[in-house]
Amino acid sequence: MTFYPFYLLTDWHQGFEDTLLYTAGLLDSASATALDCGEQLASPERAKILAVWHLLEIAKTTVDCSIECLKHN
């Protein structure tokens, strides 16, 4: 997927959906990285990284729900 700045897009709705898809991909990568790092650490550092992973998963779910809402409207 190619990411284009909003000012280069003629179809705002499609641009917004593409941006959400791009963001979902970034959050997915960040989440996987945090989870991998958490598995390498001992407590309490592990707990801190897993807390970050949890926040990333919440953000990813929010973006995924936004994408679904756009598809159904």
KAURJO-V580715 format. One record per backbone hydrogen bond with DSSP energy under -0.5 kcal/mol. NH is the residue of the N-H (numbers start at 1). CO is the residue of the C=O. E is the energy in kcal/mol with one decimal. If there is no record, write none. Layout:
{{NH:CO:E} {NH:CO:E}}
This chain:
{{4:2:-0.5} {8:5:-1.9} {9:6:-1.7} {12:10:-0.8} {15:11:-2.4} {16:12:-2.6} {17:13:-2.2} {18:14:-2.6} {19:15:-2.1} {20:16:-2.2} {21:17:-2.5} {22:18:-2.4} {23:19:-2.5} {24:20:-2.6} {25:21:-2.0} {26:22:-2.1} {27:23:-2.7} {28:24:-2.2} {29:25:-2.1} {30:26:-2.6} {31:27:-2.6} {32:28:-2.3} {33:29:-2.3} {34:30:-2.5} {35:31:-2.5} {36:32:-2.2} {37:33:-2.5} {38:34:-2.6} {39:35:-1.6} {40:36:-0.6} {40:37:-1.1} {41:37:-0.6} {41:38:-0.8} {45:42:-0.6} {46:42:-1.8} {48:44:-1.7} {49:45:-2.2} {50:46:-2.5} {51:47:-1.7} {52:48:-1.8} {53:49:-2.4} {54:50:-2.2} {55:51:-2.0} {56:52:-2.3} {57:53:-2.3} {58:54:-2.0} {59:55:-2.3} {60:56:-2.7} {61:57:-2.3} {62:58:-2.1} {63:59:-2.3} {64:60:-2.7} {65:61:-2.4} {66:62:-1.9} {67:63:-2.3} {68:64:-2.2} {69:65:-2.2} {70:66:-1.9} {71:67:-1.9} {72:68:-1.5} {73:69:-0.6} {73:70:-0.7}}
